[in-house]
Amino acid sequence: MLVLTRRANQSIMIGHEIVVTVLEVRGDQVRLGIKAPRSIDVHREEIFAQLQQANRDAAQAPKQQLESLEGFTKPSDGDTEAHKNS
């Protein structure tokens, strides 16, 4: 981990496109400003962890839901033609 000391209104660069600026230091709180391209997501660490968990939960469909889909298949070309002619 890189440890830097910065004062209010001083910045650090991350790569060529991300600027982190110390806006204010008050007691044990530090306000940061982050300037980054829109293509880069910026989240507080605890929010990022919640998003990851929500994505993992959504990707694991309950077994009952998967079993309810058994028997559903993509119709073959013959089935599609039969329905068009009826």
C-alpha contacts under 8 A as a table, 3 or more apart, distances in Angstrom:
res1	aa1	res2	aa2	distance
6	R	10	Q	5.84
6	R	11	S	7.14
6	R	22	V	7.02
7	R	10	Q	5.55
7	R	22	V	6.50
7	R	25	V	7.83
8	A	21	T	7.77
8	A	22	V	4.94
8	A	23	L	5.27
8	A	24	E	5.28
8	A	25	V	6.57
9	N	21	T	6.18
9	N	22	V	5.38
9	N	23	L	5.45
9	N	24	E	7.54
10	Q	21	T	5.67
10	Q	22	V	5.74
10	Q	23	L	7.90
11	S	19	V	6.53
11	S	20	V	5.37
11	S	21	T	4.06
11	S	22	V	6.21
12	I	19	V	5.81
12	I	20	V	5.31
12	I	21	T	6.50
13	M	16	H	6.93
13	M	17	E	7.52
13	M	18	I	5.74
13	M	19	V	4.70
13	M	20	V	6.40
14	I	17	E	6.82
14	I	18	I	4.99
14	I	19	V	6.27
14	I	20	V	7.71
15	G	18	I	6.26
17	E	35	K	7.90
17	E	36	A	6.06
17	E	37	P	6.88
18	I	34	I	7.10
18	I	35	K	5.61
18	I	36	A	4.62
18	I	37	P	7.39
19	V	34	I	5.77
19	V	35	K	5.09
19	V	36	A	6.67
20	V	32	L	6.62
20	V	33	G	5.68
20	V	34	I	4.58
20	V	35	K	6.46
21	T	32	L	5.57
21	T	33	G	5.00
21	T	34	I	6.40
22	V	25	V	7.58
22	V	30	V	7.13
22	V	31	R	6.14
22	V	32	L	4.70
22	V	33	G	6.39
23	L	30	V	7.55
23	L	31	R	5.32
23	L	32	L	5.36
23	L	33	G	6.30
24	E	30	V	5.80
24	E	31	R	5.08
24	E	32	L	7.25
25	V	28	D	7.50
25	V	29	Q	5.97
25	V	30	V	4.56
25	V	31	R	6.42
26	R	29	Q	5.35
26	R	30	V	6.38
36	A	40	I	6.56
37	P	40	I	5.68
38	R	41	D	7.11
43	H	47	I	6.20
43	H	48	F	5.74
44	R	47	I	5.35
44	R	48	F	6.20
45	E	48	F	5.05
45	E	49	A	6.27
46	E	49	A	5.15
46	E	50	Q	6.36
47	I	50	Q	5.05
47	I	51	L	6.22
48	F	51	L	5.10
48	F	52	Q	6.25
49	A	52	Q	5.14
49	A	53	Q	6.25
50	Q	53	Q	5.13
50	Q	54	A	6.13
51	L	54	A	5.10
51	L	55	N	6.18
52	Q	55	N	5.13
52	Q	56	R	6.24
53	Q	56	R	5.04
53	Q	57	D	6.10
54	A	57	D	5.06
54	A	58	A	6.11
55	N	58	A	5.11
55	N	59	A	6.16
56	R	59	A	5.16
56	R	60	Q	6.50
57	D	60	Q	5.40
57	D	61	A	7.70
58	A	61	A	6.53
61	A	65	Q	6.69
61	A	66	L	6.89
62	P	65	Q	5.48
62	P	66	L	6.64
63	K	66	L	5.11
63	K	67	E	6.16
64	Q	67	E	5.12
64	Q	68	S	6.26
65	Q	68	S	5.19
65	Q	69	L	6.80
66	L	69	L	5.36
66	L	70	E	7.03
67	E	70	E	5.34
69	L	72	F	5.82
75	P	78	G	7.95
75	P	79	D	5.85
75	P	80	T	6.54
76	S	79	D	5.30
76	S	80	T	6.52
77	D	80	T	5.13
77	D	81	E	6.31
78	G	81	E	5.23
78	G	82	A	6.23
79	D	82	A	5.17
79	D	83	H	6.43
80	T	83	H	5.32
80	T	84	K	6.40
81	E	84	K	5.07
81	E	85	N	6.39
82	A	85	N	5.42
82	A	86	S	6.53
83	H	86	S	5.38
